Amino acid sequence: MRTTSSKASKHAHASRYANEIRAGQPSYSDESEIAKPRRSRRSRRARLFKIMMLPTAALLVTLVLAAAHFAGSKNRAAMPTGNLPGWHLVYSQGFNGTSLPPGWTAYTGEPGGDPEGYWDPANVTVSGGELHFRTTPDDDPNHPGVSSTGGVGFYGNPQTYGMYLVRLKGDYEPGLRMSNIALLWPNGNNIWPPEMDFFEDSGGDRSLYAATLHPGPDGDDCCIVRQYHKSAATQWHTYGIEWTPATITYTIDGKPWGSVVNSDEISSPARWPSIGMNLDLQSQNLGSAQPSRPIETMTVAWVMEYALGSK
């Protein structure tokens, strides 16, 4: 089990984003945000052109996943099977048991750098073919009036490069800032952490979410590349990331909506992620408000992990 201290750099990133939210920032849009040192931004036309020029294999992946999405609007009905063009399936999980599957571990303790957060393993349950994340008010043993949330990591199949798909939905929670997050995090504890958040909302009505690459050295957030996308995240959607040596592509329901290109947007001291990663899923409180009773903040129907290349 990873301890809180081993994940401190990751949670420092998360709480830095939380601090922006508490300060009334950032100004959300569908544009990308590149932290200093800044490079010239490509125009929206150039970005759209790049997306339109996706390789044939990527377009086939889009068609397959879109077909699966429309075949069933709820949880497991949309779960793809087998390999996809350019990717081969290495792991899938539909949460059909009554406890976390082998290779999965629940978080415990305070997120690094975030005194308004606390993870309690009791907030993570498996039932009805779904993984459930709950928020419990006044549940931090060290800070009265602080709610607890849930988080898990899958450590059973770390890999370098790959495609990850997560089908999830968040609850509509007006007045609360319970962020739901899906990300990739390095397999080792004491190594440079190129965190990749491919879904991170800010709670409330969940109408927008961010995807953020943290490529700075030794946990330094000098060079983040962040993009925003509109989404009704209180409904079921499949959020994904396609990670290769050259590009990172963010998808929703099999359709690409954003990307990061190694040669265009990453320069020293930033480094392109090229180490083994694990999938993490978590909820985190971005504000001091808490619910009056325990509530479910995120529900996950299934996850898929693919390796790069055909098999």
C-alpha positions in Angstrom: 0.0 0.0 0.0 1.3 3.4 -0.8 1.5 5.8 2.1 0.4 9.4 2.1 4.0 10.5 2.1 4.9 8.5 -1.0 2.1 10.3 -2.9 2.9 13.8 -1.5 4.2 15.2 -4.7 1.1 14.2 -6.6 -1.2 15.6 -4.0 0.8 18.8 -3.9 -0.1 19.1 -7.6 -3.7 18.4 -6.9 -3.9 21.0 -4.0 -2.1 23.6 -6.1 -5.0 23.3 -8.6 -7.4 23.3 -5.7 -5.9 26.6 -4.5 -6.5 28.1 -8.0 -10.1 27.0 -7.6 -10.5 28.5 -4.1 -9.0 31.8 -5.4 -11.6 32.0 -8.1 -9.3 30.8 -10.9 -8.6 29.6 -13.4 -10.7 31.2 -16.2 -12.2 28.1 -17.8 -12.3 27.7 -21.5 -11.7 25.1 -24.2 -8.3 26.5 -24.8 -5.1 24.9 -23.4 -3.1 26.5 -20.7 0.7 26.2 -20.7 2.5 27.2 -17.5 5.8 29.1 -17.5 8.2 29.0 -19.2 5.6 29.8 -21.9 6.1 29.0 -25.5 4.1 30.4 -28.4 0.7 28.9 -28.5 -0.5 27.3 -31.6 -3.7 28.7 -33.0 -7.0 27.0 -32.5 -7.0 26.3 -36.3 -3.7 24.5 -36.0 -4.9 22.4 -33.0 -8.1 21.5 -34.9 -6.1 20.6 -37.9 -4.0 18.3 -35.9 -7.0 16.5 -34.5 -8.5 16.2 -38.0 -5.3 14.6 -39.2 -5.3 11.7 -36.8 -3.9 8.5 -38.2 -6.4 5.9 -39.6 -5.9 3.6 -36.6 -6.9 6.4 -34.2 -10.0 7.0 -36.3 -10.9 3.3 -36.2 -10.5 3.4 -32.4 -12.9 6.4 -32.3 -15.5 4.5 -34.4 -15.3 1.4 -32.3 -15.6 3.2 -29.0 -18.3 5.5 -30.2 -20.3 2.5 -31.4 -19.9 0.9 -27.9 -21.0 4.2 -26.3 -24.2 4.5 -28.3 -25.0 0.8 -27.9 -25.7 1.4 -24.2 -25.8 4.7 -22.3 -25.1 3.1 -18.9 -22.1 1.6 -17.2 -21.2 -2.0 -18.3 -23.4 -1.9 -21.5 -20.7 0.2 -23.1 -17.7 -1.9 -22.1 -15.6 -2.7 -25.2 -14.0 -6.1 -25.6 -10.8 -7.3 -27.2 -8.1 -5.4 -29.0 -8.5 -2.0 -30.8 -6.6 -0.8 -33.8 -3.1 0.1 -32.8 -3.6 -1.2 -29.2 -3.9 -4.5 -27.5 -5.9 -5.2 -24.4 -3.9 -6.0 -21.3 -6.4 -5.5 -18.5 -10.1 -4.9 -17.9 -12.1 -4.6 -14.8 -15.9 -4.5 -14.4 -16.1 -4.5 -10.6 -18.4 -7.5 -10.4 -17.4 -8.6 -6.8 -18.0 -7.1 -3.4 -14.5 -5.8 -2.6 -11.6 -4.2 -4.4 -10.2 -6.6 -7.0 -6.6 -7.9 -6.8 -4.0 -5.2 -7.5 -6.2 -2.4 -6.3 -5.5 -0.4 -3.1 -7.5 2.3 -1.3 -5.9 5.5 -0.1 -5.7 6.4 3.5 -4.6 9.6 5.3 -4.3 13.3 4.4 -3.3 14.3 0.8 0.1 15.9 0.8 -0.2 19.7 1.1 -4.0 19.6 1.4 -5.2 20.0 5.1 -8.8 20.3 3.9 -8.7 16.7 2.5 -8.7 13.3 4.1 -8.9 9.8 2.5 -10.8 7.1 4.4 -10.7 3.6 2.8 -14.3 3.1 4.1 -15.4 5.6 1.5 -14.6 3.1 -1.3 -16.9 0.2 -1.9 -17.7 -2.3 -4.7 -21.3 -3.4 -5.3 -23.8 -3.8 -8.2 -21.0 -4.1 -10.7 -19.6 -0.6 -9.9 -16.9 1.1 -7.9 -18.3 3.7 -5.6 -16.6 6.7 -4.0 -18.3 8.4 -1.1 -17.8 11.6 0.9 -18.4 11.5 4.6 -18.8 14.8 6.6 -16.7 15.5 9.7 -14.7 12.4 9.3 -11.1 13.6 9.6 -9.7 12.4 13.0 -7.1 15.2 13.0 -9.2 18.2 11.8 -12.8 18.7 13.1 -15.3 19.8 10.5 -13.3 18.2 7.6 -15.0 15.6 5.4 -13.3 12.5 4.1 -13.3 11.2 0.5 -12.1 8.1 -1.3 -9.3 7.1 -3.7 -7.8 4.0 -5.2 -4.8 3.0 -7.2 -4.4 0.0 -9.5 -0.9 -1.3 -9.2 -1.3 -4.7 -10.9 0.0 -3.8 -14.4 2.3 -0.7 -14.6 3.4 0.1 -18.1 5.2 2.7 -20.2 2.9 4.1 -22.9 -0.7 2.9 -23.3 -4.3 3.7 -23.6 -6.6 3.9 -20.5 -10.3 4.2 -20.5 -12.5 4.8 -17.5 -16.3 4.9 -17.6 -17.6 7.1 -14.8 -20.1 9.6 -13.7 -20.2 12.1 -10.8 -23.1 13.2 -8.7 -24.7 16.6 -9.1 -23.6 18.5 -5.9 -24.5 22.2 -6.0 -22.6 24.2 -3.4 -19.9 21.6 -3.0 -16.5 21.3 -4.6 -15.9 17.5 -4.5 -13.5 17.0 -7.4 -13.4 13.7 -9.2 -10.0 12.8 -10.8 -8.6 10.0 -13.1 -4.9 10.1 -13.6 -1.7 8.2 -14.3 1.0 8.2 -11.7 4.6 6.7 -11.7 5.0 3.2 -10.5 8.0 4.0 -8.3 7.7 6.2 -5.2 10.9 8.2 -5.2 11.3 9.1 -8.9 10.6 12.1 -11.1 6.8 12.2 -11.3 5.3 13.0 -14.7 1.7 13.1 -13.5 -1.0 12.9 -16.2 -4.5 13.9 -15.1 -6.9 13.0 -18.0 -10.1 13.8 -16.1 -10.3 16.4 -13.2 -13.5 18.3 -12.6 -14.2 20.9 -9.8 -17.4 19.4 -8.4 -20.7 21.3 -8.3 -22.6 20.8 -11.6 -19.5 19.1 -13.2 -20.0 21.0 -16.5 -16.2 21.3 -17.2 -13.2 19.3 -16.6 -9.4 19.6 -17.0 -6.7 17.4 -18.4 -3.2 18.3 -17.2 0.3 17.1 -17.9 2.8 17.8 -15.2 6.2 17.2 -16.9 8.4 19.4 -14.7 11.5 17.8 -13.0 11.3 16.5 -9.5 7.7 17.5 -9.0 8.3 21.1 -10.1 5.1 22.5 -11.7 7.1 24.9 -13.8 5.9 23.5 -17.1 2.3 22.2 -16.8 0.2 21.8 -19.9 -3.5 22.1 -19.0 -6.6 21.9 -21.3 -10.3 22.2 -20.5 -13.3 20.6 -22.0 -17.1 20.9 -21.5 -18.8 17.8 -20.4 -22.0 16.8 -18.5 -20.0 14.7 -16.1 -23.0 13.9 -14.0 -23.9 11.5 -16.8 -22.1 8.4 -17.8 -19.1 9.0 -20.1 -15.9 7.2 -21.1 -12.9 9.3 -20.4 -9.6 8.2 -21.9 -5.9 9.0 -22.5 -3.7 7.7 -25.3 0.0 8.0 -24.4 2.7 7.4 -26.9 6.4 8.5 -27.2 5.3 11.4 -29.4 1.8 12.4 -28.3 -0.8 12.4 -25.5 -4.4 12.5 -26.7 -7.4 13.0 -24.4 -10.7 11.4 -25.4 -14.3 11.4 -24.3 -16.6 8.5 -25.5 -13.9 7.5 -28.0 -13.6 11.0 -29.6 -10.3 13.0 -29.3 -10.8 16.5 -27.9 -7.2 17.6 -26.9 -3.6 16.6 -27.3 -0.1 17.4 -26.3 2.8 17.0 -28.8 6.2 16.2 -27.5 8.3 18.2 -29.9 5.9 21.2 -29.9 4.9 21.8 -26.2 7.6 20.1 -24.1 11.0 21.7 -23.7 13.7 21.9 -21.0 13.5 21.6 -18.0 10.3 19.6 -18.7 10.6 16.0 -19.8 8.3 13.7 -21.7 6.8 10.9 -19.5 8.6 7.7 -20.4 8.4 5.5 -17.2 6.0 2.9 -15.9 2.7 4.3 -14.8 -0.3 3.2 -12.8 -4.0 4.2 -12.9 -5.4 6.2 -10.0 -9.0 7.2 -9.3 -9.9 9.6 -6.5 -12.2 12.3 -5.1 -10.9 15.3 -3.3 -12.5 18.3 -1.6 -11.5 21.6 -3.2 -13.3 23.7 -0.5 -14.2 23.9 3.1 -18.0 23.1 2.5 -19.0 19.6 3.2 -22.3 17.7 2.8 -24.7 17.3 5.7 -24.7 13.5 5.3 -22.6 10.9 3.5 -23.1 11.2 -0.3 -21.7 9.4 -3.3 -19.4 11.6 -5.3 -18.2 9.3 -8.1 -19.3 6.0 -9.6 -17.0 3.9 -11.9 -18.5 1.2 -14.1 -15.3 -0.2 -15.6 -11.7 0.5 -16.6 -9.6 -0.8 -19.6 -5.9 -0.7 -20.1 -4.3 -1.3 -23.5 -0.6 -1.5 -24.5 0.8 0.3 -27.5 0.9 -1.8 -30.7 -1.0 -4.7 -32.2 -0.7 -8.2 -30.9 
